């Protein structure tokens, strides 16, 4: 169970490395972009989808769900949810976008996300994420026997 919890927490961690300094204009545009993308709501919906999918993932992995494991998982998810909230990550996201895109690119992205097509794209993102996760889960379940076989094979010593 501890391995499952560790895997879930590790999956949720975002690594922020190797970025250059952003200009004030880029930071302002990045903040506008994230607002246009409805990033706070997107993160909340994505996290809910992830929380809902964990029990089926655990079941598919053969992990028996008990009242204790469900309670531990709930506490872990609540902790991760509060510590990785939009309010705590917003400045980091602004920096990532401001350091990754030029001011002109950010302006174009803001324009797109404020357009009807951009708004529709944002609206559909949670559905796309959920369906993508289902495909990934299905593929991983197909791979599990092969992964287990590799794990049980004796290693050749050189």
Beta strands, then each sheet from edge to edge (+ up, - down):
end
